[in-house]
Amino acid sequence: MTREGLFDSTQGLLTTGHASLFITQLLGALTVIVWGFVSGALIANMCDSTVGLRATEREEEEGLDMAYHGIPAYNELERFADLPSGLYDFEETTGIRVAPLNKKNAVG
């Protein structure tokens, strides 16, 4: 079994004082780090220029559940808070008309 870098019996840094294998491994690790950072930055830049990385201020104010899914996550939020109910009006914000609930066919 051969050990590389720090513990190699013939060229290890801790066993013989030679740093050549350790420097080679360090260079490999730094190469992977730089490659990952540059690749990630390029992908983020491409995403930002095509679809964007942030929601608009209006979407943030309205709530991302409405902006991305079209429905409020907390349907009865106005009952527990002093927020205007118009902020969470599904039909007003999405333009989709919801059919009224038929109590005869409702479950429960």
C-alpha positions as a LaTeX table, in Angstrom:
\begin{tabular}{lrrr}
\hline
Residue & $x$ (\AA) & $y$ (\AA) & $z$ (\AA) \\
\hline
Met1 & 0.00 & 0.00 & 0.00 \\
Thr2 & 1.43 & 3.34 & $-1.00$ \\
Arg3 & 0.74 & 6.59 & 0.76 \\
Glu4 & 1.03 & 9.88 & $-1.01$ \\
Gly5 & 1.78 & 13.42 & 0.06 \\
Leu6 & 2.28 & 13.53 & 3.81 \\
Phe7 & 2.89 & 9.88 & 4.73 \\
Asp8 & 4.71 & 8.35 & 1.73 \\
Ser9 & 7.64 & 6.29 & 3.02 \\
Thr10 & 10.03 & 7.43 & 0.27 \\
Gln11 & 9.01 & 11.05 & $-0.46$ \\
Gly12 & 6.43 & 12.03 & 2.20 \\
Leu13 & 6.58 & 15.43 & 3.85 \\
Leu14 & 6.19 & 14.09 & 7.39 \\
Thr15 & 8.35 & 10.99 & 6.94 \\
Thr16 & 11.27 & 12.32 & 4.87 \\
Gly17 & 10.80 & 16.09 & 4.74 \\
His18 & 10.34 & 16.16 & 0.95 \\
Ala19 & 7.47 & 18.40 & $-0.08$ \\
Ser20 & 7.21 & 17.40 & $-3.76$ \\
Leu21 & 4.24 & 15.00 & $-3.43$ \\
Phe22 & 2.44 & 17.31 & $-1.02$ \\
Ile23 & 2.86 & 20.27 & $-3.39$ \\
Thr24 & 1.52 & 18.16 & $-6.26$ \\
Gln25 & $-1.57$ & 17.26 & $-4.25$ \\
Leu26 & $-1.98$ & 20.85 & $-3.11$ \\
Leu27 & $-1.79$ & 22.04 & $-6.72$ \\
Gly28 & $-4.46$ & 19.49 & $-7.70$ \\
Ala29 & $-6.75$ & 20.62 & $-4.89$ \\
Leu30 & $-6.30$ & 24.30 & $-5.80$ \\
Thr31 & $-7.02$ & 23.50 & $-9.45$ \\
Val32 & $-10.33$ & 21.87 & $-8.49$ \\
Ile33 & $-11.25$ & 24.83 & $-6.24$ \\
Val34 & $-10.50$ & 27.40 & $-8.96$ \\
Trp35 & $-12.34$ & 25.34 & $-11.60$ \\
Gly36 & $-15.41$ & 25.04 & $-9.34$ \\
Phe37 & $-15.44$ & 28.76 & $-8.52$ \\
Val38 & $-15.01$ & 29.88 & $-12.15$ \\
Ser39 & $-17.60$ & 27.38 & $-13.44$ \\
Gly40 & $-20.09$ & 28.40 & $-10.76$ \\
Ala41 & $-19.55$ & 32.10 & $-11.51$ \\
Leu42 & $-20.09$ & 31.53 & $-15.24$ \\
Ile43 & $-23.27$ & 29.53 & $-14.69$ \\
Ala44 & $-24.62$ & 32.15 & $-12.25$ \\
Asn45 & $-23.81$ & 34.92 & $-14.74$ \\
Met46 & $-25.60$ & 33.05 & $-17.55$ \\
Cys47 & $-28.65$ & 32.47 & $-15.35$ \\
Asp48 & $-28.71$ & 36.11 & $-14.27$ \\
Ser49 & $-28.59$ & 37.35 & $-17.86$ \\
Thr50 & $-31.30$ & 34.94 & $-19.11$ \\
Val51 & $-33.94$ & 34.30 & $-16.43$ \\
Gly52 & $-32.63$ & 36.37 & $-13.54$ \\
Leu53 & $-31.64$ & 35.40 & $-10.04$ \\
Arg54 & $-33.95$ & 37.65 & $-8.02$ \\
Ala55 & $-37.64$ & 38.31 & $-7.79$ \\
Thr56 & $-38.90$ & 41.82 & $-8.47$ \\
Glu57 & $-39.73$ & 44.14 & $-5.57$ \\
Arg58 & $-43.45$ & 43.82 & $-6.32$ \\
Glu59 & $-43.22$ & 40.02 & $-6.22$ \\
Glu60 & $-41.37$ & 40.20 & $-2.91$ \\
Glu61 & $-44.03$ & 42.51 & $-1.44$ \\
Glu62 & $-46.88$ & 40.39 & $-2.75$ \\
Gly63 & $-45.27$ & 37.16 & $-1.62$ \\
Leu64 & $-43.30$ & 34.69 & $-3.68$ \\
Asp65 & $-45.98$ & 32.05 & $-3.28$ \\
Met66 & $-48.31$ & 34.21 & $-5.37$ \\
Ala67 & $-45.63$ & 35.15 & $-7.90$ \\
Tyr68 & $-44.32$ & 31.64 & $-8.51$ \\
His69 & $-47.29$ & 29.40 & $-7.74$ \\
Gly70 & $-50.30$ & 31.64 & $-8.28$ \\
Ile71 & $-51.94$ & 30.84 & $-4.95$ \\
Pro72 & $-51.44$ & 32.23 & $-1.45$ \\
Ala73 & $-49.67$ & 29.95 & 0.97 \\
Tyr74 & $-51.67$ & 31.22 & 3.94 \\
Asn75 & $-55.26$ & 31.56 & 2.79 \\
Glu76 & $-56.55$ & 32.96 & 6.07 \\
Leu77 & $-53.61$ & 35.20 & 6.92 \\
Glu78 & $-55.71$ & 38.36 & 7.05 \\
Arg79 & $-57.75$ & 36.80 & 9.87 \\
Phe80 & $-54.68$ & 36.77 & 12.13 \\
Ala81 & $-52.89$ & 39.93 & 11.00 \\
Asp82 & $-53.60$ & 43.57 & 10.27 \\
Leu83 & $-52.76$ & 43.15 & 6.59 \\
Pro84 & $-55.15$ & 44.20 & 3.83 \\
Ser85 & $-56.91$ & 41.21 & 2.34 \\
Gly86 & $-56.54$ & 42.67 & $-1.18$ \\
Leu87 & $-52.84$ & 41.88 & $-0.99$ \\
Tyr88 & $-53.70$ & 38.18 & $-1.14$ \\
Asp89 & $-56.59$ & 38.35 & $-3.61$ \\
Phe90 & $-55.97$ & 35.42 & $-5.96$ \\
Glu91 & $-58.26$ & 36.61 & $-8.75$ \\
Glu92 & $-56.89$ & 40.16 & $-8.67$ \\
Thr93 & $-53.23$ & 39.18 & $-8.73$ \\
Thr94 & $-53.41$ & 36.29 & $-11.20$ \\
Gly95 & $-56.43$ & 37.15 & $-13.35$ \\
Ile96 & $-57.77$ & 33.61 & $-12.88$ \\
Arg97 & $-61.40$ & 33.34 & $-11.82$ \\
Val98 & $-62.08$ & 30.65 & $-9.24$ \\
Ala99 & $-65.40$ & 28.81 & $-9.34$ \\
Pro100 & $-67.44$ & 29.06 & $-6.14$ \\
Leu101 & $-67.43$ & 26.03 & $-3.86$ \\
Asn102 & $-70.49$ & 23.84 & $-4.29$ \\
Lys103 & $-71.42$ & 22.94 & $-0.71$ \\
Lys104 & $-73.51$ & 19.97 & $-1.84$ \\
Asn105 & $-70.48$ & 18.24 & $-3.39$ \\
Ala106 & $-67.94$ & 19.43 & $-0.83$ \\
Val107 & $-66.12$ & 16.76 & 1.16 \\
Gly108 & $-66.29$ & 16.97 & 4.97 \\
\hline
\end{tabular}
